[in-house]
Amino acid sequence: MTKIEVYNDFLFKKKNRTQELLICKGDFELEKILTVHHLSFSNGPHERNSNFETAIKANAPVSTSRYLKTLPAQPSSRRLSLDRHSAIIPDPMEEAPISPPSPRSPVQEDAPMAPGEASAQEEKENTKQESIDNIVQAIRDECLVPSPILKGVPLPDVPSALLLIGRKYNTLTEANQGLREECEHLRKKCAEECEPKYDILKKKYTDEREERKRLYNEVIELKGNIRVYCRCRPLSLEEIAKGSSCVVDFDPAHDTELRIICTDSSKKQFKFDHIFGHKDDQDAVFKETLPIVKSVLDGFNVCIFAYGQTGSGKTFTMEGIPENRGVNYRALDELFKISGQRSSLMRYEFYVSMLEVYNEKIRDLLADSPDQLSKRLDIKQASDGTQDVPGLLEPQVGSIDEVWEILTNGGRNRSVGSTNANELSSRSHSLVRVTIKGESFVDGQKFTSRLWLVDLAGSERLGKIEVEGERLKESQFINKSLSALGDVISALASKNPHIPYRNSKLTHLLQSSLGGDCKTLMFAQISPSSADLGETLCSLNFASRVRGIEHGPVRKQTDFAESFKLKQMADKLLQSEKENIRLNESLQLMQLKYASRENVFKTLQDKFSHLMIPKRRSLASFTPIRGSLGAATTPDKSNFSTLASSSKYRSPSRFQAFSKSMIPTFSSPHQRLRLTSSPTNAEHLDGAHQTTNKLCFSVQKRVIVSSPARPKQFMHQGHTMFNQVLRGGNLVGRLQGTAQRVLCKNKRRSVI
Ligand SMILES: Nc1ncnc2c1ncn2[C@@H]1O[C@H](COP(=O)(O)OP(=O)(O)OP(=O)(O)O)[C@@H](O)[C@H]1O
């Protein structure tokens, strides 16, 4: 009897003409597949699963033969076979297979049979039995007869081994479950511990990235947001054959200066951000271009364009040749490389468009049908304020090869024509637009930036190239748009509030990539030939205009250390200027104060002189104050007599000398009090003074200045009253600046 030792669940699956017995672990996790050909069951398909299942679930030995139906007599290809991993093991102790249950229905079993019918039935049964025997034998042959290598080796006890394996499996499953739980626990713990650290690191990283971006941008800005490189191509063989000489003189020590030898042998010097001579290859050119190109991955718009006369090497610089690629290819290659390096932090998407401006019309160079190619495109302002060209093809690219294919296809659609200056002259401005969409994985920041790579049409004057008809019209359009470009750059450089972007399709297209934070790089392409001297000077003048205005002597700081020093000096200057202003203000204030004091002093002098004139008259009766007023200065009688004999209008010097002798110096402002009599104080005064509803005393080292009338009496009275009042605490004293106002007979007077 064939037994199955199954310790888990199982399923049946029908696959074409074979049936698979899938022995599974708990949640239908597949463990074994037993392929059984022509396996059939005595009961219906619904029952067979349940029968089998029950038998296995009960972990009872299962007889495969119990489920086998009679099969056609032994065709070897159709016999029952089990795969080599089969868990169905024929029982070696089994003598003969158990006959499968009769396919007859119980009703049929009960019905009486005719003898002929019975013999036929018997024969049929025998045949079936024989078939089954054959099949079982086949199984035995297949499963029991070991391979020649294994002959003589005792058969292993596979069911026990399976059981063992099963148990081991269960143990391992449990261990695995334990490990999973532990892993989950560790993961949670790690998340709890690391999350705050991760947040801090994330913030630090974001800050650092912003700082790097800012500094990088600052470096570019210090070098100039509009930069001009000049490139001079070598003399061509044709030019040499014609006897042209080189008019460009390079100074190897200065890669920012060049001189042009004019016809009168004089030299004109030009200065640019970098000068590439005929020895500088594409690598050298791109090395200087790369910093600006990189900015586009930080979210800045960049525009690189080549300007120059026909045949000066604009297309060579921008596109290059397959064996010596130019800026376009290298820039995109570098962008893909950098985006790959930053792939764990940023996601970049690249879209490429290629268009040309030909006779002030925009054409999509990536269009693949003549209809599309001739379709007129226009510039519209997009919702984000940038300029867009609706209908322009903009395929997404994922590698430099895709880009190159696109650029090559687009290049074929360019409008070129032959001029006497260049066999294959570009008669249009060709523009490659690369749109970059970036997203940071760290903080989710998104941006869209654009890189324009522009190969302008030749800038030659009309007289230079002998053109007529269509070529003449083209040249007129070219010149018009180039002069519009010059105007825009000039306006940008001179910070003009109005930038004439809309004067040409070219500048209108580039509007969002020229000016502001955008980085612009211009290649001024020149020919070294003496035959092109005029055009060369024109191009260099145009380029100088572009560069010169933007990078005035203040902005252009090639030496960073020096610029830093200058900045510090400027800061110091600004601070000292502020200090100067502050000091000036305080000086003015003091001057004002001084002037007002002068005034007060003058007034007081006048008052004093006024007070002293009657004293002169009653000089004889003047008695110096004694006692408590002993400290007061006693006037010099000789002075008084001098004063008495002098006129009323005596000279100030003499008067001042006198007043000085009369007025003691004050040790403190508190010595000068303004004493105002309250109404109750009036009773202390005599009749003459009672008419005054306010009487003020100025106490100057206890010298009381009062009405000029009856000085002695008044002084005496005043002194008495003053002492009384002081004693009674009825007088109010008030310090009033440097001068005291004295009210005497309702007249206000001032004393020091
Ligand atoms: N730096 C260089 N080194 C070697 N060959 C150069 C260089 N620059 C230009 N040339 C060669 O000079 C020829 C004219 O160059 P190119 O076609 O690039 O000029 P262009 O300014 O684009 O002219 P056009 O405005 O008419 O299109 C080409 O054969 C090119 O290979």
The ligand as an SDF file (V2000), in Angstrom:
LIG
                    3D

 31 33  0  0  0  0  0  0  0  0999 V2000
   38.2510   76.0510  -32.5290 N   0  0  0  0  0  0  0  0  0  0  0  0
   38.2400   75.4670  -33.7250 C   0  0  0  0  0  0  0  0  0  0  0  0
   39.1550   74.5420  -34.0190 N   0  0  0  0  0  0  0  0  0  0  0  0
   39.1570   73.9610  -35.2080 C   0  0  0  0  0  0  0  0  0  0  0  0
   38.2720   74.1960  -36.1900 N   0  0  0  0  0  0  0  0  0  0  0  0
   37.3330   75.0990  -35.9670 C   0  0  0  0  0  0  0  0  0  0  0  0
   37.2510   75.7840  -34.7130 C   0  0  0  0  0  0  0  0  0  0  0  0
   36.2260   76.6200  -34.7820 N   0  0  0  0  0  0  0  0  0  0  0  0
   35.6770   76.4650  -35.9950 C   0  0  0  0  0  0  0  0  0  0  0  0
   36.3160   75.5740  -36.6940 N   0  0  0  0  0  0  0  0  0  0  0  0
   36.0240   75.1760  -38.0650 C   0  0  0  0  0  0  0  0  0  0  0  0
   35.6430   76.3300  -38.7780 O   0  0  0  0  0  0  0  0  0  0  0  0
   34.5830   76.0500  -39.6610 C   0  0  0  0  0  0  0  0  0  0  0  0
   33.4200   76.9890  -39.4580 C   0  0  0  0  0  0  0  0  0  0  0  0
   32.9330   76.7760  -38.1500 O   0  0  0  0  0  0  0  0  0  0  0  0
   31.3880   76.8500  -37.7950 P   0  0  0  0  0  0  0  0  0  0  0  0
   30.5550   76.2270  -38.8430 O   0  0  0  0  0  0  0  0  0  0  0  0
   31.2630   76.3360  -36.4470 O   0  0  0  0  0  0  0  0  0  0  0  0
   31.1670   78.4040  -37.8620 O   0  0  0  0  0  0  0  0  0  0  0  0
   29.8460   79.1830  -37.5300 P   0  0  0  0  0  0  0  0  0  0  0  0
   30.2630   80.3700  -36.7970 O   0  0  0  0  0  0  0  0  0  0  0  0
   28.8840   78.3040  -36.8560 O   0  0  0  0  0  0  0  0  0  0  0  0
   29.3010   79.6070  -38.9260 O   0  0  0  0  0  0  0  0  0  0  0  0
   27.7970   79.9420  -39.3430 P   0  0  0  0  0  0  0  0  0  0  0  0
   27.3790   81.1040  -38.5810 O   0  0  0  0  0  0  0  0  0  0  0  0
   27.8890   80.2340  -40.7850 O   0  0  0  0  0  0  0  0  0  0  0  0
   27.0090   78.7300  -39.0380 O   0  0  0  0  0  0  0  0  0  0  0  0
   34.2010   74.6200  -39.4240 C   0  0  0  0  0  0  0  0  0  0  0  0
   34.7900   73.8350  -40.4200 O   0  0  0  0  0  0  0  0  0  0  0  0
   34.8040   74.2810  -38.1190 C   0  0  0  0  0  0  0  0  0  0  0  0
   35.1660   72.9340  -38.0370 O   0  0  0  0  0  0  0  0  0  0  0  0
  1  2  1  0
  2  3  1  0
  2  7  2  0
  3  4  2  0
  4  5  1  0
  5  6  2  0
  6  7  1  0
  6 10  1  0
  7  8  1  0
  8  9  2  0
  9 10  1  0
 10 11  1  0
 11 12  1  0
 11 30  1  0
 12 13  1  0
 13 14  1  0
 13 28  1  0
 14 15  1  0
 15 16  1  0
 16 17  2  0
 16 18  1  0
 16 19  1  0
 19 20  1  0
 20 21  2  0
 20 22  1  0
 20 23  1  0
 23 24  1  0
 24 25  2  0
 24 26  1  0
 24 27  1  0
 28 29  1  0
 28 30  1  0
 30 31  1  0
M  END
$$$$
